[in-house]
Amino acid sequence: MELRTLQDIFFARTTGHDADNLYVHYKRQRGELYRALSYKEFGDRVRAFAASLAHLGIANGERILISSESSPEWTVTDFAAILTGAVSVPVYPTLTAKQVEYILKDSGAVAAVVSNDFQLRKILASLPAAPALKHIIVMDTSVSLPEVSGVTFYYFSELEREGILRSFDRRDPSEEDLVTIIYTSGTTGDPKGVMLTHRNLVSNVHGALDSIPSVRPSDIFLSFLPLSHAFERIASYFLFFAGGQVAYAESIESMAENMLEIRPTIMTAVPRFFERLHSRILSTRDKMPIYRRMIFDWGVRTGKAYAKKIEQLPVSLHAKTMYPLANKLVLSKIRSRTGGRIRFLVSGGAALNPEIGRTFAAFGLTILEGYGLTETSPVVAVNRIDSLQWGTVGKPLPGVEVGIAEDGEILIRGANVMKGYFNDDKVTAEMIDSEGWLHSGDIGVLSAEGILKITDRKKNIIVLANGKNITPTRIEALLEESPLIEQAVVVGEKKDYCGVLLVSTASTEQLQAEINRVNKDLAAFEKLRKFGTIAEPFTIENGMMTPTLKIRRKEVEKRYGELIESMYK
């Protein structure tokens, strides 16, 4: 049977001959061992919860908001909405009450599923602006359910138990039926609701299956990005379709511990995660006695020389001969910190520094960098294991067309392109032209072999007073290679030269040395003439980063306006 919809995929996996295979691993509280559900057990929970949603009268096409950390209940809600024909509206659990209020109001959600009291309070604060909201479902049974006129409250587990006793009529959705509305991070202006259909998402799953290494039932995917992130969401559908296992990390802070517990074989992450892991490994190296540092550096150099084979480059006889020893003494010990079983890693959400990719390859950890947008379900292109090129995002997925406009903007067309923006036909028409090309807002180039390279965001390009165009992300990546620099933001719009804000506690002399190092590889008009230091990192909590860990440049420039202007006096 052809699997055309996510519902088809759900029933094929949860009722097939291998439905007893393990699917999801999770913890209820810190310190306990991971628990597990099989595909069949998970499927039973989904059907029970879907039956209760139908009993509440949630109709086909109505929206259900999900505000929760990653958990089996998050995914149960997602698939239950698919079975009932409801449309899920995931929100990042880190969003403020005001941001949640906007999404509740714009989406017209009739129900909200929340994890705990903190998420519940944000929904309650939004009620005056969300008259359509009638049902609130809470996962944590220790939370006291309030009484609010016109709104009914339930515990998640209560609806699951009751749903077991209810009958549920299976529906047959169309490929064009809406599955989810994902609100963009909103680096500029209000978030926009991206409408994705069964066709959009299933085509992306099939494209990914054809492009990256095969997944087996024994594979375990450690998930730590929020499921409200389109990249993590499609990865979970991909694993589900392929019959792999997923384990939810407790938090970013517990990742090191969870990797040792789960010993994952596959992970997806944003570049910031790989940069932090790289810095942690280097900080361990810096604390070693000098003789061990020398062995460490030799092992990594040998690993880099040997890893050239990944790029289809010749490997010296010396590297081939010495690699087994380097692997035994150094590289295998680095890999053991990730559990020692990683088959491949996937990076998305922002540009990966090629040097980070090469270093991880030296460790024996291959990162496949990809590219996509929420509006493209989300994956557009990904590096293949047999034709990897650092600094690129590989070839487009099968069925996805990529073109380059005259101004360098990346254009995308295919079954993965969104239905449009919810409640906003005008902006949809600006994003998708009459020929079906989605205008990405990213600048890039396509090689003769069809390999895509992203050079910058259209909106990120800095134009100096002399008209020269600066690509800030490239310069920032060079600066952030330094263990002394946590974050960097290049500035200079309509100024005579470039400056940079550095998040660092290093001395002025040390930072100037890093600036000099980077300036050697920059064109004269790109060179950094001044810098300012900031002690507080840019984070989601202080509003300087989006939930997908992208810098909010306008917010940074606004908050540190005086510091920036001081560079140009």
C-alpha positions in Angstrom: 0.0 0.0 0.0 1.3 3.5 -0.9 1.7 5.6 2.2 0.4 9.0 1.2 -0.5 10.5 4.5 0.9 10.6 8.0 -2.2 8.6 9.1 -1.2 5.8 6.6 2.3 5.8 8.1 0.9 5.7 11.7 -1.3 2.6 11.1 1.4 0.8 9.0 3.9 1.2 11.9 1.7 0.6 14.9 -0.3 -2.4 13.6 2.3 -4.1 11.4 4.2 -7.3 12.1 7.0 -5.4 13.8 4.7 -3.2 16.0 6.2 -4.8 19.1 9.6 -3.2 18.4 10.6 -0.4 20.8 9.7 3.1 19.7 10.1 5.8 22.4 12.3 6.1 25.5 11.6 8.7 28.1 12.0 9.8 31.8 9.4 11.1 34.2 11.9 12.7 36.5 15.6 13.2 36.9 17.6 10.3 38.2 15.3 7.5 37.1 16.1 5.0 34.4 14.7 5.5 30.9 11.3 3.8 30.3 10.1 2.6 26.9 7.0 2.2 24.8 6.7 -0.2 21.8 5.1 1.0 18.6 1.9 -0.9 19.5 1.7 0.6 23.0 2.3 4.0 21.6 -0.4 3.4 18.9 -2.9 2.3 21.5 -2.3 5.6 23.5 -2.8 7.7 20.4 -6.1 6.0 19.4 -7.4 6.4 23.0 -6.5 10.1 23.1 -7.9 10.6 19.6 -11.2 9.0 20.7 -11.5 11.5 23.6 -10.7 14.5 21.4 -13.5 13.4 19.0 -15.8 13.0 22.1 -15.0 16.6 23.1 -16.4 17.6 19.7 -13.2 18.8 18.2 -14.0 18.9 14.5 -12.0 18.3 11.4 -9.8 21.4 10.6 -10.0 22.9 14.1 -6.8 23.8 15.8 -5.2 22.3 18.9 -2.3 24.2 20.5 0.6 22.2 22.1 2.7 24.0 24.6 5.0 21.4 26.2 8.6 20.1 26.4 9.3 17.0 24.3 7.6 13.9 25.7 5.5 10.9 24.6 2.4 12.9 25.4 3.5 15.6 22.9 3.8 13.0 20.1 0.6 11.3 21.2 -1.2 14.6 20.9 0.3 15.2 17.5 -0.8 11.9 16.0 -4.2 12.0 17.7 -4.8 15.3 16.0 -3.9 13.7 12.7 -6.3 10.8 13.3 -9.2 13.2 14.2 -8.4 15.7 11.4 -7.6 18.4 13.8 -4.6 20.8 13.1 -1.8 20.9 15.6 -0.3 24.3 16.5 3.0 23.6 18.4 4.6 26.5 20.3 8.0 26.6 21.9 7.8 26.1 25.7 10.2 29.0 26.1 7.8 31.5 24.6 6.4 34.3 26.7 2.8 34.6 27.6 2.4 37.5 25.2 3.8 35.4 22.3 1.5 32.5 23.2 -1.4 34.9 23.3 -0.7 36.1 19.7 -0.6 32.5 18.4 -3.7 31.5 20.3 -5.6 34.5 18.9 -4.3 34.2 15.3 -4.8 30.4 15.1 -8.2 30.4 16.7 -7.3 27.3 18.6 -10.3 25.5 20.3 -8.1 23.4 22.6 -4.7 23.6 24.3 -2.5 20.8 25.6 0.0 21.9 28.1 2.7 20.1 30.1 2.7 21.8 33.5 1.6 24.8 35.7 4.1 27.2 34.0 2.7 26.5 30.6 -0.9 26.6 31.9 -0.4 30.0 33.4 0.6 31.4 30.0 -2.6 30.0 28.5 -4.8 31.4 31.3 -3.2 34.8 30.9 -4.2 34.7 27.2 -7.8 33.7 27.6 -9.3 37.2 27.2 -7.7 37.4 23.7 -8.7 33.8 22.7 -12.5 33.5 22.8 -12.4 30.3 20.6 -10.5 28.3 23.3 -12.9 25.9 25.0 -10.7 23.0 26.3 -7.4 23.0 28.2 -5.7 19.6 28.8 -2.9 19.4 31.4 -0.3 16.6 31.4 1.0 17.1 35.0 -1.6 15.6 37.4 -0.1 17.5 40.4 -1.4 20.8 38.9 -4.7 22.0 40.4 -7.2 22.6 37.6 -8.8 26.0 37.9 -12.4 26.9 37.2 -13.0 29.4 34.4 -16.3 30.2 32.8 -16.7 28.9 29.3 -13.5 26.7 29.5 -13.3 23.0 30.6 -10.2 21.5 32.1 -8.9 17.9 31.9 -5.9 15.9 32.8 -4.2 14.2 29.9 -4.2 10.8 31.6 -7.9 11.1 32.4 -8.7 11.5 28.7 -6.5 8.6 27.7 -8.2 6.3 30.2 -11.7 7.3 29.1 -10.7 7.1 25.4 -9.9 3.4 25.8 -13.6 2.7 26.3 -14.7 4.8 23.4 -15.1 3.8 19.8 -13.3 5.7 17.2 -14.2 6.0 13.5 -11.1 6.0 11.3 -11.2 8.7 8.7 -9.4 8.9 5.3 -7.6 12.2 5.0 -6.6 13.8 1.7 -3.0 14.5 0.9 -4.0 18.2 0.7 -5.5 18.2 4.2 -3.8 20.4 6.7 -1.7 18.7 9.4 -0.1 21.5 11.3 0.4 25.3 11.5 3.9 26.1 12.7 4.5 29.7 13.7 7.9 31.1 12.6 10.3 32.4 15.1 9.7 36.0 14.2 13.2 37.5 13.9 11.4 40.5 12.4 7.8 41.4 13.0 5.0 39.1 14.3 5.3 35.3 13.7 3.6 33.9 10.6 1.6 30.6 10.7 3.1 28.2 8.1 0.4 25.7 6.9 1.8 22.2 6.1 -0.2 19.4 4.6 0.1 15.6 4.5 1.6 15.9 1.1 4.2 18.5 2.2 5.4 16.4 5.2 5.2 12.9 3.6 7.1 14.1 0.5 9.9 15.4 2.8 10.0 12.1 4.7 10.4 10.1 1.5 13.0 12.6 0.2 15.0 12.2 3.4 14.8 8.4 3.3 16.3 8.5 -0.2 19.1 10.8 0.8 20.6 9.8 4.1 21.9 6.5 5.5 19.2 3.8 6.1 17.7 3.6 9.6 17.3 0.3 11.3 15.0 -0.8 14.3 18.2 -0.9 16.4 19.0 2.7 15.7 18.3 5.1 18.6 17.8 8.8 17.9 18.5 11.1 20.9 16.2 14.1 20.6 16.9 17.3 22.5 15.6 20.1 20.2 12.0 20.9 20.9 9.4 19.1 18.8 7.9 22.5 18.0 11.1 23.0 15.8 10.2 21.9 12.3 13.6 20.2 11.9 13.1 18.0 14.9 9.5 17.3 14.0 10.4 16.0 10.5 13.2 13.9 12.1 10.7 12.3 14.4 8.4 11.5 11.5 11.4 10.1 9.6 12.4 7.8 12.5 8.8 6.7 12.9 8.4 5.8 9.2 11.8 3.9 9.2 11.0 2.0 12.4 13.8 3.5 14.5 13.8 4.4 18.2 13.7 7.9 19.7 14.8 8.9 23.2 14.0 12.3 24.7 16.9 14.1 26.4 15.9 15.6 29.8 17.4 19.0 28.9 20.3 20.6 27.2 22.2 20.6 30.5 21.8 16.8 30.9 22.8 16.0 27.3 26.3 14.6 28.3 24.7 12.3 30.9 21.8 11.2 28.5 24.2 10.4 25.7 26.1 8.0 28.0 22.8 6.4 29.1 21.2 6.0 25.7 24.3 5.6 23.6 22.6 7.1 20.5 23.4 6.1 16.9 21.8 9.2 15.3 21.4 12.8 16.4 20.2 16.0 14.8 21.3 19.4 16.2 21.8 23.0 15.4 25.4 24.2 14.8 25.5 25.9 18.2 25.3 22.4 19.9 28.3 21.2 17.9 30.2 24.3 18.7 29.6 23.9 22.4 30.6 20.2 22.3 33.7 21.2 20.4 34.6 23.8 23.0 34.0 21.3 25.8 36.4 18.8 24.2 39.0 21.5 23.8 38.7 22.7 27.4 39.3 19.1 28.5 42.4 19.0 26.3 43.7 22.3 27.8 43.6 20.8 31.3 45.8 17.8 30.3 49.5 17.5 31.2 51.7 18.7 28.3 52.7 15.1 27.2 49.0 14.1 27.0 48.2 17.4 25.1 50.9 16.5 22.5 49.4 13.0 22.1 45.9 14.5 21.8 47.0 17.0 19.1 48.8 14.3 17.2 45.7 12.1 17.3 43.4 14.8 16.0 45.9 15.8 13.2 46.1 12.2 12.2 42.3 11.9 12.3 41.9 15.0 10.0 44.4 13.6 7.5 42.6 10.3 7.5 39.1 11.9 7.3 40.0 13.4 3.9 38.5 10.2 2.4 35.0 11.5 3.4 35.6 14.4 0.9 36.9 11.9 -1.7 40.4 13.3 -1.3 43.6 11.2 -1.3 44.8 10.0 2.1 48.5 9.7 2.7 50.1 6.3 3.4 51.3 7.8 6.7 47.8 8.7 7.8 46.5 5.3 6.9 49.3 3.6 8.8 49.0 5.7 11.9 45.2 6.1 12.1 44.5 2.8 14.1 46.9 3.9 16.8 45.5 7.5 16.8 42.0 6.0 17.0 42.9 3.8 20.0 44.8 6.4 22.0 42.7 9.5 21.3 39.7 9.5 18.9 37.8 6.5 20.4 38.0 8.2 23.8 36.5 11.4 22.4 33.7 9.3 20.7 33.0 7.5 24.0 31.8 10.8 25.4 28.8 10.6 23.0 28.1 7.0 23.9 30.5 5.5 21.3 27.9 4.4 18.8 27.1 7.5 16.6 26.6 6.4 13.0 26.0 10.0 11.7 24.9 13.4 12.9 22.7 15.9 11.0 23.1 19.7 11.4 20.5 22.2 10.4 18.9 25.5 11.3 22.0 27.6 10.6 25.3 27.4 8.8 27.8 25.0 10.2 31.4 26.2 10.4 33.3 23.9 7.9 36.2 23.6 10.4 33.8 22.2 13.0 32.7 19.6 10.4 36.3 18.7 9.6 37.2 18.4 13.3 34.3 16.2 14.1 35.1 14.0 11.1 38.6 13.7 12.6 37.0 12.4 15.8 35.1 9.8 13.7 31.8 11.7 14.0 30.4 12.6 10.5 28.1 15.6 10.4 25.7 15.8 7.4 24.8 19.4 7.0 21.4 20.2 5.6 19.3 23.3 4.7 15.7 24.1 4.9 12.9 26.4 6.1 9.8 25.8 8.0 8.0 26.8 4.8 9.6 23.9 3.0 8.5 21.2 5.5 11.5 21.8 6.2 14.4 20.0 4.4 15.5 21.3 1.0 19.0 19.8 0.7 21.4 17.7 2.6 25.0 16.4 2.2 25.2 12.7 1.3 27.5 10.4 3.1 29.2 9.4 -0.1 29.6 13.0 -1.6 30.1 15.3 1.4 31.6 18.7 0.8 32.2 20.9 3.8 30.9 24.4 3.6 27.9 23.3 1.5 24.5 21.8 2.2 24.6 19.1 -0.4 22.2 18.3 -3.2 18.4 19.0 -3.1 16.2 16.1 -2.0 14.5 14.1 -4.8 11.5 16.0 -6.0 12.8 19.4 -4.8 13.8 21.9 -7.4 16.3 24.7 -6.4 17.1 27.7 -8.5 19.1 30.9 -8.0 17.5 34.3 -8.8 19.5 37.1 -10.5 20.2 38.7 -7.1 21.5 35.4 -5.7 18.3 34.5 -3.8 17.6 30.8 -3.4 14.3 29.7 -5.0 12.6 26.4 -4.1 9.8 24.5 -5.8 8.3 21.1 -5.1 5.7 19.0 -3.1 7.4 20.2 0.1 6.5 23.9 -0.3 3.9 25.0 2.2 0.2 25.6 1.4 0.7 29.2 2.6 0.6 31.4 5.6 -2.5 31.1 7.8 -4.8 34.2 7.6 -2.3 36.0 5.3 -2.8 35.6 1.6 -0.9 38.8 0.9 2.3 37.7 2.4 1.8 34.2 0.9 1.7 35.8 -2.5 4.9 37.7 -1.8 6.7 34.5 -0.7 5.5 32.1 -3.5 5.4 33.5 -7.0 3.0 32.6 -9.8 5.2 29.8 -11.1 5.3 28.1 -7.7 8.8 29.2 -6.7 9.2 30.0 -3.0 11.5 32.9 -2.4 13.7 31.8 0.6 15.3 35.1 1.6 18.7 33.2 1.6 21.6 33.9 -0.7 23.4 31.0 -2.3 25.1 29.4 -5.3 24.7 26.1 -7.1 27.7 24.2 -8.4 27.9 22.5 -11.7 27.2 19.2 -9.9 24.0 20.7 -8.3 25.5 21.1 -4.8 24.0 24.1 -2.9 26.1 26.5 -0.9 24.5 29.1 1.4 26.3 32.4 1.6 24.0 34.5 3.8 20.5 35.7 4.6 19.3 38.4 2.3 18.3 40.5 5.3 21.6 39.8 7.1 23.8 41.4 4.4 25.5 44.6 5.7 25.9 47.4 3.2 28.7 49.8 4.2 28.5 53.6 3.4 30.7 53.0 0.4 28.2 50.4 -1.0 30.3 47.3 -0.3 28.3 44.3 0.8 29.4 42.3 3.9 28.4 38.8 4.7 28.5 38.9 8.6 27.8 35.2 9.3 31.0 34.1 7.6 33.1 36.5 9.6 31.3 35.6 12.8 32.0 31.9 12.3 35.7 32.6 11.9 35.7 34.6 15.2 33.7 31.9 17.0 36.4 29.3 16.2 38.3 30.9 19.1 37.8 29.3 22.5 38.0 32.8 23.9 34.9 34.0 22.0 31.5 32.6 22.8 29.4 34.7 20.4 30.1 37.4 17.8 27.8 39.9 15.9 29.3 41.9 13.1 27.9 45.5 12.7 28.4 48.3 10.2 25.2 49.0 8.3 25.7 52.4 6.4 29.0 52.9 8.3 32.5 53.5 7.0 33.9 50.2 8.3 32.9 47.0 10.1 32.9 46.6 13.9 31.9 43.6 16.0 30.3 42.8 19.4 32.0 39.9 21.2 30.6 37.9 24.1 33.8 37.2 26.0 35.5 37.5 29.3 39.0 37.6 27.7 41.3 40.6 27.9 41.3 43.4 25.3 44.8 42.3 24.2 43.7 38.6 23.7 40.6 39.7 21.8 42.6 42.0 19.6 44.9 39.1 18.7 41.9 37.1 17.6 40.6 40.0 15.5 44.0 40.2 13.9 43.9 36.5 13.1 40.6 36.8 11.4 41.5 40.0 9.6 44.3 38.3 7.8 41.8 36.3 5.7 39.4 39.2 5.0 39.2 41.6 2.1 40.3 45.2 3.0 36.7 46.4 3.1 35.7 43.5 5.4 38.3 44.0 8.0 37.1 44.6 11.6 38.4 48.0 12.8 36.7 48.2 16.2 35.2 45.8 18.7 33.1 46.0 21.9 32.8 43.3 24.6 29.7 42.0 26.3 29.6 39.8 29.4 26.1 38.5 29.1 25.6 35.8 26.4 22.8 36.2 23.8 20.1 33.8 24.8 16.4 32.9 24.2 15.6 34.1 27.7 17.0 37.6 27.3 15.3 38.0 23.9 18.6 38.1 21.9 18.0 34.7 20.2 15.0 33.0 18.6 13.8 29.6 19.9 15.8 28.1 17.0 19.0 29.7 18.4 19.3 32.4 15.7 20.6 35.8 16.7 17.9 38.5 16.7 20.2 41.1 15.1 17.8 44.0 15.4 17.3 43.3 19.1 21.1 43.1 19.7 21.7 46.4 17.8 18.8 48.0 19.7 20.0 46.9 23.2 23.7 47.7 22.5 23.2 50.8 20.4 25.4 53.0 22.5 28.2 50.5 22.5 28.0 50.2 18.7 27.9 53.9 18.2 31.0 54.2 20.4 32.9 52.2 17.8 32.3 55.0 15.2 33.1 58.1 17.2 
